[in-house]
Amino acid sequence: MPMQASEITDMIQAAIPDAKIEIEDLAGDGDHYKARVVSVSFAGLSRVRQHQMVYAALQGKMGGELHALALETAVE
């Protein structure tokens, strides 16, 4: 079952409370999203570590309910 954009936002927000999150459904199918996540908590972390934090927030749903996520992270 595809994930709703709001569910992705809620999961990321729960793990990274200060995050500003933009989600775009790239294919209109609920399986392919683009996310931009901006957080002060990313300061000093490598891009890889920032992405790992976001993927951890999704609690294993990547590759299952969520097929693809183009991810962009930035420090506020």
C-alpha positions as CSV (number, residue, x, y, z in Angstrom):
1,M,0.0,0.0,0.0
2,P,1.5,3.4,-1.0
3,M,2.3,6.0,1.7
4,Q,0.6,9.3,1.8
5,A,2.9,12.4,1.8
6,S,1.4,13.5,5.1
7,E,2.6,10.2,6.7
8,I,6.1,10.8,5.5
9,T,6.0,14.3,6.8
10,D,4.7,13.2,10.2
11,M,7.4,10.5,10.6
12,I,10.2,12.8,9.7
13,Q,8.8,15.6,12.0
14,A,8.5,13.2,14.9
15,A,12.2,12.2,14.6
16,I,13.5,15.7,13.7
17,P,11.1,18.1,15.4
18,D,12.7,21.4,14.1
19,A,12.6,20.2,10.4
20,K,11.0,22.1,7.6
21,I,9.8,19.5,5.2
22,E,8.5,19.7,1.6
23,I,7.2,16.6,-0.1
24,E,6.4,16.2,-3.8
25,D,4.7,13.1,-5.3
26,L,6.8,12.7,-8.5
27,A,4.6,10.1,-10.2
28,G,1.2,10.6,-8.7
29,D,1.3,7.0,-7.4
30,G,2.2,7.5,-3.8
31,D,5.4,5.5,-4.3
32,H,7.8,8.0,-5.8
33,Y,8.5,11.1,-3.8
34,K,10.9,14.0,-3.6
35,A,11.6,15.4,-0.1
36,R,13.5,18.5,1.0
37,V,14.3,18.4,4.7
38,V,15.9,21.5,6.3
39,S,17.0,21.3,9.9
40,V,19.5,23.0,12.2
41,S,20.2,19.5,13.7
42,F,22.0,18.7,10.5
43,A,24.7,21.3,11.3
44,G,28.2,19.7,11.3
45,L,27.0,16.4,9.8
46,S,28.0,15.0,6.4
47,R,25.3,14.8,3.7
48,V,25.4,11.0,4.2
49,R,24.7,11.3,7.9
50,Q,21.9,13.8,7.3
51,H,20.2,11.4,4.8
52,Q,20.7,8.5,7.3
53,M,18.8,10.5,9.9
54,V,15.9,11.0,7.5
55,Y,15.8,7.3,6.4
56,A,15.9,6.3,10.1
57,A,12.9,8.4,10.7
58,L,11.0,6.4,8.1
59,Q,11.4,3.3,10.3
60,G,12.2,0.7,7.6
61,K,9.4,1.8,5.2
62,M,11.9,2.7,2.5
63,G,11.9,-0.1,-0.1
64,G,8.6,-1.4,1.1
65,E,5.6,0.9,1.4
66,L,7.8,3.8,0.1
67,H,9.4,2.7,-3.1
68,A,11.6,5.7,-4.0
69,L,12.5,8.9,-2.2
70,A,14.7,11.6,-3.9
71,L,16.1,13.3,-0.9
72,E,17.6,16.7,-0.4
73,T,18.8,17.9,3.0
74,A,20.1,21.2,4.1
75,V,21.1,23.1,7.3
76,E,18.9,26.0,8.2
